[in-house]
Amino acid sequence: MLQFTDQIGNNIELPTAPRRIVSLVPSQTELLYDLGLSDEVVGITRFCIHPQEWFNTKAKIGGTKQFNFDAIRTLQPDLIIGNKEENYKEGIEELQKHYPVWMSDIFNLQDALNMMLQIGAVTDKENAAKKLVAAIGNKFKQLQQQKTNYRVAYFIWRKPYMVAGGNTFIDFMLQQIGCINCFKNTERYPEVSLEELQQQQPDYIFLSSEPYSFKELHFEEFTNACPNAKTILVDGEAFSWYGSRLLQSPDYFNALSAKLIA
């Protein structure tokens, strides 16, 4: 019997390496693809848009916060992979009654790299995971540490307005480009008003491409509230996807930093 401990301290047992995997998190779905688990992954969420090939062909098991338990039961998974923040507690607890469920919990780059190594071990893809982690580590070493000290408000949602607060992976990534999170003293993803935004006096307002897909048409409401701040669209996947997409984040961050200090 194979025994593993996930990132929130749960122990799971598997008789063999898993052959029918359901992934509940988009960034980890892409990781599983890059680890070479095309045959083993049988189910993903409707938000697992990368890779396109899997989005078009893999069975969908609902959303990250609303599982279709009947669809999951039909797939007969021998391993389910989720995340503490992106999935919902009640749904995970129900799944744990019937299946081995491995959970990640990510706050920073090291957590993400550890997750990749651990998932590599659980899925019998240790060598592929080690190579991927080494490549990502090298890419982040090449990240130009621009200590701009710009104050940034990073918006993830509209109606209600929600921002990335402190102790989040997004907050960690903002630090990597030398920015100060205006809402670093708040926890997780608080709702904020435009009045509270004004009080923070940001230099930049980052509007993320996900989970809410901000567009340039939304600039005016922020510009009216903070005329001295510059509002820009940013790639939410670069800031919040903690799987193999991290290979691409440093190049994006270097380009973004150059834009900020230009």
N, C-alpha and C positions, 0 to 999 in steps of 0.2 A: 504494500500500500504506500502510495506517495503522499507525503504530508507537506503542507505549505501554510505559512502565516501571511495574511494580507496586510495592507498598510494601516488598517484600523484595529489590528490585533486579533482578527478572526482566524481560526484554524480550519483548514479544509483538507479533506482526504480524497484522493483519486486512485482508483485501482490501476489505471494506466494513464499515459499521456492523453489528454482530451482529443476527441475526434468529432465532437459536435458542439461548437462554441456559439454562444449568443453574446453579442456585444451591445451594451446599453449606453455607450458614450462615443460620440463622433470622433474625437481625436484619438481614442484608443482603438476604434475600428480601423482607422487609417494605419495605425501602428501594426495591428495584426496583419494587415495586407503586406506591409513592408517587411514583416518578419517571415513572409512566405506561407501564410496559413489560408490560402484561397480555398482549399478543399475542406478544411476543418471548420471554418466559420459558416454557420448555416442561417443565422439571423442577426439583423441589425435594426436600428431605429430609423424612422423616417427622416431624421435629421443627419444621418450619416451620409453626407454628400460626397465624401472622398473615400475611396476612388469612385469615379463615375461608373465604372464597370460593375462594382458591387451594388451601388445604388440602383442600377438598372435591373439587376438579376437576383440579389439576395432577398429572402423573405423578410418582411417588415413586422416588427413586434410592437408597434405603437411608438410613442414618444419617450423622451428621457424621463418625463415625470408623469406618464400615464401609460403603463404597460398593458398590452393585450395578453392576458394570461392564457387565454385559449390558444392564441397563436404560438406562444412559447411552449405550451404543453404539446402541441402538434409536432414541434421541431425536436422534442425529446433531447434537450441539451444535456451533455455531461459536464459542462462548465459554463457559468455565466460570469461575465466581467463587467463591473460597474464602477461608479465613483461616488463617494460620500456626498459631495456637493451637488453634482449634476443630476443625480437620481433622488428619488424620494424614499424616506425612511420606511413608510408603511409598505410600499411596493417591494422594496428589497427584503424586508422581514418576511413577507409572504413567499417570495421566491426561495428564501433560505430554508423554508420548511420542506422544500421538495428537491432542491438542486444544490450542488456546490457553487457558492457565489464568492468570487474573489473581488475585493473592493480596493480601489486606490484612494489616496487622500493627498492632494498636491497643493503645496504652498510656494515652492521655489524650484529652481532648476535641479537641485540635487534630488529633491523628492521625485521629480519627473524621471530623472535618469535611473534612480533606484526602482521606480515602477517598471520601466522598460526591462531592466535586468530580471526583476522578479517575474514579470509576465513571460519573459523568455524562458525562465526556468520551469514555470508551470506548464507551458505549452511545448516543451522540448525543443526550443529554438534558442538555446543559450548562446551559441556562437554568433548567430545573426544579431541577437540583442547586444552582445558585447561590441561587435563591429559598429553598430548604429550608435551606441553610447559614446564610443571613442570618436566617431566622426562629428557628433554634435558637440562634444567637449572641445574639439579642435576649432570648430566654427565659432564657438563663443569666446575662445581665446583670441580670435581675430577681431572680435567686436571692439570697435574704437570707443573707449570709455570717455565720452564727452560729458564733463561735469558742467552742464549748462545751468543747473539750479533753477530752471524754469518751473514755475508753479502750474501744474496741469490738473484739470478736472476731466476725468475719463468717464464718458456717459455710455451706458450699455442698454438703456431703455428709455422709452418715451411714453407718457400717459400711463402711469406716473413716471416722472423723471427718476432714474436710478443711476448711481455711479458706482465705480469700483472703489471700495474703501481699503483700509489697511489689512494686513494679514491675508492677502489674496495673491494668486499667481500673477494677475495683472499688475498689482502694486509692485511686485518683485521685478517684473519686466520694465516698468517705468523707471525703476532705479537703475536698470542696466543702461539706459540711455541718458542717465544723469538728470532725470526730472524728479521733482518733488510732487507727490500726490497731495492735492489740496485737501482731500478727505481721508488722509492716512490715519487720522485719529478716530475714525469711525470703524465699525466692524462690518466686514463682508460687503454687502451691496445695498446700502441704505437708499431710501427714497429721499430726494432733496427738492426744495423749491428753487425757483429762480432767484428769490430773495436770498436764500442761503448761499447760492452760487455767487451772487454779487458780493456778499460778505467775505468770501474767500479770495477775492481779487486775483483770479488766475491770469497767467500770461497766455496760456493756451487752453482751448477747449477741444478735447479729442472726442469725436463722434465715431463710435465703432461700427463696423460693418455687420456685427452680430453680437448678441442674439437679435437685437433690433437692427434692422437695416437702415441706418441713417443715410440721408441724401443731402445734397447741397441745398435743396429746397427748405431744409430745416435750419439753415444757418441763421436766418433773420431773427428767429425768436431768441437765439443765444446772443447774437450781436446787439440786439436791442437791450438785453439784460446787462451785458458786459461789453460795452463799445471799445474798451481798451484791450480786450483779449482777442487773440486770433483763433478762429474756429477752423478746424481741418478735419477731414475724414481720415480714419486710420483703419488698417487691416486688422479686424478682430481676431482672425485666426493666428496672426503673428504674435499677438499679445496673450491669447488665452488657450490655444491648442497646445497641450503639453505632451503630445505624442511625437511621432517621427517628423511632423511638420516643423519641429524645432530646428531641423536642418536648414530651413529657409529663413528663419527669423533673424539671425544676425545680419544677413545681407540687407534685409528690409530695414532693420534698425539703423544700420550705418547710413543708408540713404535718407531715412527720416531725420536722423540727427543732423546730417548735412543741411537738410532743408530748414531745420529749426534755427540753426546758427547762421544761415546765409543772410 
